Amino acid sequence: LDEHSHEPAFLVLHFMDTHLPYTEPESWRDRFAGPRPSRFDQDEFHRNDVVSGAPLTADEQAYVRARYDNNLAWVDHQVARVLEVLGDNDVVVLVSDHGEEFWDHGEFEHGHSLYDELIRVPLVVRAPGLPPGRTDVPVSLVDLAPTLLHAAGLPADGLAGVDLATVLQAPQPDRALGFGRPLYGDRRWGAVQGSLKYSTHRGQERVWDLTTDPLERRPDRSLAQIEDGRGVLSTALGRPVAVGFRVRPSRGRASDGLSLIATVPGGFSLGLAGDDPTLQSAATVELQGDEARLTWLPGYRGTREVFLVPRESVAIAAGGLVVRSAADPTEVLRATAPPPPLDGKGRVLASGKIAGRSVKVTHAVVPIPSAEEAGTSGYDPEVEAELKALGYIH
């Protein structure tokens, strides 16, 4: 900051101290945490030390949480040093890219779900001309770019977010906000509007009323609420949301690929492969006439979902769904008769073995990508290098 004091500067500080392994100085080690449990061989431990073996006891979980708090306090101390040298004309944003789960819903760490403990993050903005105040109206991290551009007197045309200064002046409590694409696991999408929160994963759909169920313990699976949730997701993402099929094979040997052909009455209007930010798998979808050719490429340890949207209604298409091996036409899966209802429970439409691998077909909710988005990926060599440097992938 001293080196650039004569010109406008944009500085990002990304602290990794609240990620495993926790590395707070020894003088901070007992600020919140007591003696180290015998389960951990040393003061610094990794995710496998936490999740492998027998489940942690209540005392062991409390120790892990306390170590996180130690590191959070250490980060707070470092942030204070930065704030001390800033002037009244500097714009400051304090924010987290994600939260952390400490077994709130049976899991640990982050990148694996869309529960509020992972997506509801702190956000503090200080800027010249921005009146002090607090609001509980939901906003999104996509709002940061237009907010900072506006504060710098620069145009923010074409960006998805809104200037947070306008939110303070005229709160939008019914604004629909979307979220999705966590780092690990199969595709997830979600949205919130008012007290309604919706999410979909592996063909399952859930809705929570955050007013009466803020800890997201009692999902509402009524069809009316689920349909409302799909509408909120569509509004939040600014794109249509269709109901189709999800095809997912089990893992095979890394050297093996798999090619399937799917057909339904009337054919398909869309086929796409699901997200895999850590690039553990690769799949392609080709629509040829009334057929969809699904290919999982060899050379990958993992496998990813493929989504298909029929031209006809799902109820009509599901009854005539057929999936067969491209290499051996005698290996065929057919939809159960009658097909299960579309009730948000991710029911299995067809399942069986093809080429020695289990293949399962369920319903799925599919946000339709725009023409600009189709075929694009957020993963490239630069992102891979960054993820490796941050310790997300190895």
C-alpha positions as CSV (number, residue, x, y, z in Angstrom):
1,L,0.0,0.0,0.0
2,D,2.9,2.3,0.7
3,E,4.4,1.6,-2.7
4,H,1.1,2.5,-4.4
5,S,0.1,5.4,-2.2
6,H,0.3,7.8,-5.1
7,E,-2.3,6.0,-7.3
8,P,-5.5,4.1,-7.0
9,A,-4.9,0.5,-5.8
10,F,-7.0,-2.7,-5.6
11,L,-5.7,-5.1,-2.9
12,V,-7.1,-8.6,-2.1
13,L,-6.0,-10.4,1.0
14,H,-7.1,-14.0,1.1
15,F,-6.4,-15.6,4.5
16,M,-6.2,-19.4,4.5
17,D,-5.6,-19.8,8.3
18,T,-9.1,-21.1,8.9
19,H,-8.5,-24.0,6.6
20,L,-6.9,-27.2,7.7
21,P,-4.2,-27.8,8.8
22,Y,-4.7,-25.1,11.5
23,T,-1.4,-23.3,12.0
24,E,-2.1,-20.5,14.5
25,P,1.0,-19.5,16.5
26,E,1.7,-21.6,19.6
27,S,1.0,-18.5,21.7
28,W,-2.6,-18.6,20.4
29,R,-3.0,-22.4,20.7
30,D,-4.8,-22.4,24.0
31,R,-6.9,-19.3,23.5
32,F,-10.1,-21.4,23.0
33,A,-8.8,-25.0,22.7
34,G,-7.9,-27.2,25.6
35,P,-5.4,-30.1,25.6
36,R,-5.0,-32.0,22.3
37,P,-6.9,-35.3,22.2
38,S,-4.9,-38.4,21.8
39,R,-6.7,-39.0,18.4
40,F,-4.5,-36.4,16.8
41,D,-0.8,-37.2,16.7
42,Q,0.4,-33.6,16.4
43,D,-0.9,-30.1,16.7
44,E,-1.3,-29.7,13.0
45,F,-3.8,-32.1,11.5
46,H,-5.5,-32.7,8.1
47,R,-9.0,-33.5,6.9
48,N,-8.3,-37.3,6.9
49,D,-7.3,-37.1,10.5
50,V,-10.7,-35.7,11.3
51,V,-13.0,-37.8,9.0
52,S,-11.2,-41.2,8.8
53,G,-11.6,-43.9,11.4
54,A,-14.1,-43.8,14.2
55,P,-16.5,-40.8,14.4
56,L,-15.1,-38.0,16.6
57,T,-16.4,-37.9,20.2
58,A,-18.2,-34.7,21.4
59,D,-15.0,-33.6,23.1
60,E,-12.9,-34.2,20.0
61,Q,-15.4,-32.2,17.9
62,A,-15.2,-29.4,20.4
63,Y,-11.4,-29.4,20.1
64,V,-11.6,-29.1,16.3
65,R,-14.1,-26.2,16.6
66,A,-11.9,-24.5,19.2
67,R,-8.8,-24.8,17.0
68,Y,-10.9,-23.2,14.2
69,D,-11.8,-20.3,16.6
70,N,-8.1,-19.9,17.4
71,N,-7.3,-19.3,13.8
72,L,-10.3,-17.1,13.2
73,A,-9.1,-14.9,16.1
74,W,-5.6,-14.9,14.6
75,V,-7.0,-13.7,11.3
76,D,-9.0,-11.1,13.1
77,H,-5.8,-9.8,14.7
78,Q,-4.1,-9.6,11.3
79,V,-7.0,-7.8,9.7
80,A,-6.9,-5.2,12.4
81,R,-3.3,-4.4,11.5
82,V,-4.5,-3.6,7.9
83,L,-7.4,-1.5,9.0
84,E,-5.1,0.6,11.2
85,V,-3.2,1.9,8.1
86,L,-6.3,2.7,6.0
87,G,-7.8,6.1,5.5
88,D,-11.3,7.4,5.5
89,N,-11.3,7.5,1.7
90,D,-10.5,3.8,1.3
91,V,-13.2,1.3,0.5
92,V,-13.0,-1.8,2.7
93,V,-14.9,-5.1,2.2
94,L,-14.7,-7.9,4.8
95,V,-16.2,-11.1,3.4
96,S,-15.8,-14.9,3.3
97,D,-16.0,-17.0,0.2
98,H,-17.7,-19.8,2.1
99,G,-18.6,-20.9,5.6
100,E,-17.7,-24.1,7.5
101,E,-19.7,-27.0,8.7
102,F,-18.9,-28.6,12.0
103,W,-21.2,-31.6,11.8
104,D,-24.3,-29.4,11.7
105,H,-25.8,-31.7,9.1
106,G,-23.4,-34.7,9.7
107,E,-20.5,-33.4,7.6
108,F,-17.3,-31.6,8.2
109,E,-15.5,-28.7,6.4
110,H,-16.9,-27.2,3.2
111,G,-17.5,-27.5,-0.5
112,H,-20.0,-30.3,-0.2
113,S,-23.5,-28.9,0.4
114,L,-25.7,-25.8,0.2
115,Y,-26.8,-25.6,3.8
116,D,-26.7,-22.1,5.4
117,E,-23.6,-22.8,7.5
118,L,-21.7,-23.0,4.2
119,I,-23.3,-20.3,2.1
120,R,-24.4,-17.7,4.6
121,V,-21.3,-15.7,5.2
122,P,-20.3,-12.4,6.9
123,L,-20.2,-9.2,4.7
124,V,-19.1,-5.8,6.0
125,V,-18.6,-2.9,3.6
126,R,-17.2,0.5,4.4
127,A,-17.1,3.2,1.7
128,P,-17.1,7.0,1.5
129,G,-20.7,8.2,1.3
130,L,-22.2,4.8,2.4
131,P,-24.2,5.5,5.5
132,P,-23.6,3.2,8.5
133,G,-26.3,0.6,9.1
134,R,-27.2,-3.1,9.2
135,T,-29.6,-5.1,7.2
136,D,-30.7,-8.7,7.2
137,V,-31.9,-8.6,3.6
138,P,-30.1,-11.4,1.7
139,V,-27.5,-10.3,-0.8
140,S,-25.0,-12.2,-2.9
141,L,-21.3,-12.2,-3.5
142,V,-22.1,-11.3,-7.1
143,D,-23.0,-7.9,-5.7
144,L,-19.4,-7.1,-4.8
145,A,-18.2,-6.4,-8.3
146,P,-20.8,-3.7,-9.1
147,T,-20.5,-2.3,-5.6
148,L,-16.7,-1.8,-5.9
149,L,-17.0,-0.5,-9.4
150,H,-19.6,2.1,-8.3
151,A,-17.5,3.1,-5.4
152,A,-14.5,3.7,-7.8
153,G,-16.7,5.7,-10.2
154,L,-16.4,3.0,-12.9
155,P,-19.3,1.6,-15.0
156,A,-20.8,-1.8,-14.0
157,D,-22.9,-2.4,-17.1
158,G,-23.9,-6.0,-17.8
159,L,-23.0,-7.4,-14.4
160,A,-25.5,-9.8,-12.6
161,G,-25.3,-8.2,-9.2
162,V,-26.5,-4.9,-7.7
163,D,-24.7,-2.0,-6.0
164,L,-25.1,-2.7,-2.2
165,A,-25.5,1.0,-1.6
166,T,-28.9,0.8,-3.3
167,V,-29.9,-2.2,-1.1
168,L,-29.4,-0.1,2.0
169,Q,-31.4,2.7,0.6
170,A,-34.2,0.5,-0.8
171,P,-34.0,-3.1,0.6
172,Q,-35.3,-5.9,-1.7
173,P,-36.6,-8.6,0.8
174,D,-38.2,-10.6,-2.0
175,R,-35.2,-10.7,-4.3
176,A,-34.5,-14.3,-5.5
177,L,-30.8,-15.3,-5.1
178,G,-29.3,-18.4,-6.6
179,F,-26.3,-20.5,-5.6
180,G,-24.7,-23.8,-6.6
181,R,-21.7,-25.6,-8.1
182,P,-19.8,-26.5,-4.8
183,L,-16.3,-27.9,-5.2
184,Y,-17.0,-31.6,-4.4
185,G,-19.5,-34.2,-5.4
186,D,-22.4,-34.2,-7.8
187,R,-24.1,-31.1,-9.1
188,R,-26.2,-29.0,-6.7
189,W,-28.3,-25.9,-7.3
190,G,-30.3,-23.8,-4.9
191,A,-32.1,-20.5,-4.4
192,V,-33.7,-18.5,-1.6
193,Q,-36.5,-15.9,-1.8
194,G,-37.9,-14.4,1.4
195,S,-38.1,-17.3,3.9
196,L,-38.3,-20.0,1.1
197,K,-35.1,-21.9,0.5
198,Y,-34.9,-24.6,-2.3
199,S,-32.2,-27.0,-3.3
200,T,-31.9,-29.9,-5.7
201,H,-29.2,-32.6,-5.8
202,R,-29.1,-36.0,-7.4
203,G,-32.7,-35.6,-8.5
204,Q,-33.9,-34.9,-5.0
205,E,-35.6,-31.6,-4.2
206,R,-36.1,-30.0,-0.8
207,V,-37.7,-26.8,0.5
208,W,-37.3,-25.2,3.9
209,D,-39.1,-22.3,5.6
210,L,-36.2,-20.4,7.1
211,T,-38.6,-18.5,9.4
212,T,-39.9,-21.7,11.2
213,D,-36.9,-23.9,10.4
214,P,-33.7,-21.8,10.4
215,L,-31.4,-24.8,11.0
216,E,-32.9,-26.6,8.0
217,R,-33.9,-29.7,9.9
218,R,-37.4,-30.3,8.4
219,P,-37.6,-30.1,4.6
220,D,-41.0,-29.7,3.0
221,R,-41.5,-32.2,0.2
222,S,-45.0,-31.1,-0.8
223,L,-45.3,-30.9,-4.6
224,A,-46.7,-27.3,-4.4
225,Q,-43.7,-26.1,-2.4
226,I,-41.3,-27.9,-4.7
227,E,-42.8,-26.3,-7.8
228,D,-42.6,-22.9,-6.1
229,G,-38.9,-23.7,-5.4
230,R,-38.2,-24.5,-9.1
231,G,-39.8,-21.1,-10.0
232,V,-37.6,-19.3,-7.5
233,L,-34.5,-21.1,-8.9
234,S,-35.4,-20.0,-12.4
235,T,-36.0,-16.4,-11.3
236,A,-32.7,-16.3,-9.4
237,L,-30.6,-17.7,-12.2
238,G,-32.4,-15.8,-14.9
239,R,-32.9,-18.8,-17.0
240,P,-35.4,-21.6,-17.6
241,V,-35.4,-24.6,-15.3
242,A,-36.5,-27.9,-16.9
243,V,-37.3,-31.3,-15.4
244,G,-35.5,-34.1,-17.2
245,F,-33.4,-37.2,-16.5
246,R,-30.1,-37.8,-14.7
247,V,-27.9,-40.7,-15.8
248,R,-25.0,-41.7,-13.5
249,P,-22.8,-44.8,-13.9
250,S,-20.7,-46.2,-11.0
251,R,-17.0,-45.8,-11.0
252,G,-15.0,-48.1,-13.2
253,R,-11.3,-48.6,-13.8
254,A,-9.5,-45.4,-14.8
255,S,-8.5,-47.0,-18.0
256,D,-12.1,-47.8,-19.0
257,G,-14.6,-45.6,-20.8
258,L,-18.3,-46.1,-21.2
259,S,-20.6,-45.2,-24.0
260,L,-24.4,-45.4,-23.8
261,I,-27.3,-44.6,-26.1
262,A,-30.5,-43.2,-24.6
263,T,-33.9,-42.9,-26.3
264,V,-37.3,-41.6,-25.3
265,P,-40.5,-40.9,-27.3
266,G,-40.0,-37.6,-29.1
267,G,-36.2,-37.4,-28.5
268,F,-34.3,-34.9,-26.4
269,S,-34.1,-31.1,-26.6
270,L,-31.0,-30.8,-24.4
271,G,-28.1,-32.9,-23.1
272,L,-25.3,-31.7,-20.9
273,A,-22.6,-33.1,-18.6
274,G,-22.7,-32.1,-15.0
275,D,-20.0,-30.0,-13.2
276,D,-16.8,-31.4,-11.9
277,P,-14.6,-28.5,-10.7
278,T,-11.8,-30.8,-9.6
279,L,-11.7,-32.5,-13.0
280,Q,-11.8,-36.0,-11.8
281,S,-13.9,-37.1,-14.8
282,A,-15.0,-36.1,-18.3
283,A,-18.1,-36.9,-20.2
284,T,-19.7,-35.8,-23.5
285,V,-23.3,-35.7,-24.8
286,E,-24.3,-35.8,-28.5
287,L,-27.9,-35.5,-29.6
288,Q,-28.4,-37.4,-32.9
289,G,-32.0,-37.5,-34.1
290,D,-34.1,-39.0,-31.4
291,E,-31.0,-40.5,-29.7
292,A,-28.6,-39.2,-27.1
293,R,-25.1,-40.7,-27.1
294,L,-23.5,-40.4,-23.6
295,T,-19.7,-41.0,-23.3
296,W,-17.6,-41.2,-20.2
297,L,-14.0,-40.8,-21.4
298,P,-11.3,-43.2,-20.2
299,G,-8.3,-42.0,-18.2
300,Y,-10.2,-40.6,-15.2
301,R,-10.7,-42.0,-11.7
302,G,-14.2,-40.5,-11.2
303,T,-17.4,-40.3,-13.1
304,R,-19.9,-37.5,-13.5
305,E,-23.6,-37.1,-14.1
306,V,-25.2,-36.5,-17.4
307,F,-28.5,-34.6,-17.8
308,L,-31.1,-35.1,-20.6
309,V,-34.2,-33.0,-21.1
310,P,-36.9,-34.6,-23.3
311,R,-39.0,-32.7,-25.9
312,E,-42.1,-34.3,-24.6
313,S,-43.3,-34.0,-21.0
314,V,-41.2,-36.0,-18.5
315,A,-44.3,-38.1,-17.6
316,I,-44.7,-39.2,-21.3
317,A,-41.0,-39.6,-22.0
318,A,-40.2,-41.6,-18.8
319,G,-42.6,-44.4,-19.8
320,G,-40.6,-45.0,-23.0
321,L,-37.1,-44.4,-21.6
322,V,-34.5,-46.9,-22.9
323,V,-30.7,-46.9,-22.2
324,R,-28.5,-49.4,-23.9
325,S,-24.8,-50.0,-24.4
326,A,-23.3,-48.5,-27.6
327,A,-20.9,-51.5,-27.7
328,D,-23.4,-54.3,-26.9
329,P,-27.0,-53.7,-27.9
330,T,-28.1,-56.7,-25.8
331,E,-27.3,-54.7,-22.6
332,V,-30.4,-52.7,-22.1
333,L,-32.1,-50.8,-19.3
334,R,-35.8,-49.9,-19.5
335,A,-37.9,-47.6,-17.3
336,T,-40.0,-49.2,-14.7
337,A,-43.7,-49.5,-15.6
338,P,-45.5,-47.4,-14.6
339,P,-42.7,-44.8,-14.0
340,P,-42.5,-43.4,-10.5
341,P,-44.1,-40.0,-9.9
342,L,-42.2,-36.7,-10.2
343,D,-42.4,-35.8,-6.5
344,G,-38.9,-34.4,-5.8
345,K,-37.6,-37.6,-4.1
346,G,-35.2,-38.5,-6.9
347,R,-36.9,-41.9,-7.5
348,V,-35.1,-44.4,-9.7
349,L,-36.6,-44.7,-13.2
350,A,-34.2,-47.4,-14.5
351,S,-31.2,-49.2,-13.1
352,G,-28.9,-52.1,-13.9
353,K,-25.5,-53.1,-15.1
354,I,-23.9,-52.2,-18.5
355,A,-20.3,-53.1,-19.3
356,G,-19.9,-54.3,-15.7
357,R,-20.9,-50.9,-14.3
358,S,-24.0,-50.0,-12.4
359,V,-26.1,-47.3,-14.2
360,K,-28.9,-45.4,-12.6
361,V,-31.4,-43.0,-14.1
362,T,-33.5,-40.7,-12.0
363,H,-35.5,-37.5,-12.5
364,A,-33.5,-34.3,-12.4
365,V,-34.0,-30.5,-12.3
366,V,-31.8,-28.9,-14.9
367,P,-31.1,-25.1,-15.2
368,I,-30.9,-24.5,-19.0
369,P,-27.6,-22.8,-19.9
370,S,-27.7,-19.9,-22.3
371,A,-26.0,-20.1,-25.7
372,E,-23.0,-18.3,-24.3
373,E,-22.7,-20.6,-21.3
374,A,-23.2,-23.9,-23.2
375,G,-19.9,-25.8,-23.4
376,T,-18.0,-23.4,-21.2
377,S,-16.1,-24.4,-18.1
378,G,-14.7,-22.5,-15.2
379,Y,-11.8,-24.9,-15.0
380,D,-8.5,-24.2,-16.8
381,P,-4.8,-24.6,-16.1
382,E,-4.7,-21.3,-14.2
383,V,-7.6,-22.4,-11.9
384,E,-6.0,-25.8,-11.5
385,A,-2.7,-24.2,-10.3
386,E,-4.6,-22.0,-7.9
387,L,-6.6,-24.9,-6.4
388,K,-3.4,-26.9,-5.9
389,A,-1.7,-23.9,-4.3
390,L,-4.6,-23.5,-1.9
391,G,-4.6,-27.2,-1.1
392,Y,-8.0,-28.1,-2.5
393,I,-6.7,-30.6,-5.0
394,H,-3.4,-32.5,-5.1
